[in-house]
Amino acid sequence: MTGIQRAAQVLMAIFGLLTIVFYTSVYAAEGDDRFPDDANALIATAGVALGILVIALATAGINSGERWPWLALGVLPVFFLAHAVLLGTWIPDGVLAAASVVALVVTRPRYAEA
């Protein structure tokens, strides 16, 4: 794996960490913006699970030589693009969507020609 590919892999793992932070941030809301406690627990645990899955796919999955972990990481640009469109947060979510597409392109599996 080249240095640029390793950097893209690390970037995707950082996106997994950001996902964990985004989803657990529901506990930081105050006042009328606050969800009920059971909803906070569901949102946060789903986000942590997604973040851990992204980190695992970005680290061990991409290095496995299989194509499916890389395809599964296609959820990253979709996730960030959905946030940008639904919330109108083109900065930072639009930028993160573009960066995740670049990271996917850089780390795409290559197969030796027979």
N, C-alpha and C positions, 0 to 999 in steps of 0.2 A: 504494500500500500504506500502510495506516495505521500509526501508531506501535506499537499493540498487536500488529498482524500482524507487523511487523518484529521486535518483541521475541520473538514466538513462533517466528519463523524462526531467529533467533539461538539460541534455546533448543534447537531441534532440531539445529542445527549443534554446539552444546555436547554434546548427547547423542551425536553422532558421535564427538567427541573422547573422551568418557567410554568409549565402546565400545572405542576403541583402547587406552585405559588399562586397562580391565578385562581384555582379552584378552592384552595384553603383560605383565600382572602375573604370568603363570605363571612367568616368569623369576625372580620374587622369592621363590618358595616354596623352603623349605629342608627338609632331612631327609626323613622318610617321605612328606611331602605333595608331593614333587617328582615331576613327570612325566619320562619319558625325554626326552633332548634332541631327538630327532626329533619327538616329540609336541608339545613346547614350540614348535618352529618352525612346525608345522602350525597349532596353535591361535593363535599370535601373528599369523601372516601372514593367516589367515582373519579375525581380528578387525580388523586394520589395513585390509584390503580392505573389510570391512563398514562400518567407520567412515568411510573415504574416500567410499564410495558414499552413505552417509547425509548427509555434509556436502555432497556435490555435489547431491544431490536437494533438500536443504533450502535451498541457495543458488540455484544456477542453475536447477534443475528447477522449483521453485515459481514462479519469476519467468517461466517460459517461456509461461505461459498454458494449458498442457496439463493435463489432469486426472491422467494416469498417474503423474507424479512424486509428487503428493500421495497417491495410492492406495498407491504403493510405500512411502511413509513410514509406512504402517500397521504395518510390521514393528516399529517402535519400541515401541508399547505391548505388543505380543505378546512381544517380547524381554524387556522388563522384567517383565511379568506371569509369564512362564515362570520367570524367576529367582526371583521372589517365591514362587511355588508350589513349585517343585522344591527350592529351598534354604531356604525358610522365612524369607527376608530381606525381610519386608514393609516394613521401614525399612532401607535407602533404596529398594529396588526397587519396592515398591508405590507409594511416593510418586512415583517417577520415571515409573511407568506412568500414573498419574493426570495428571501434568504433561504427558506426551506426548500423552495424549488431548485435553487442553485446547488444547495447541499445534496439534493437527490440526484441531480444531473452529474455532479462530480463523483458521487459514490456508486453510480449505476454499475451493475455487474457486467463484466466483460468475459466472454468465453473464447477460449483459444480456437482458432480455425483448424479444422481437421485436414 
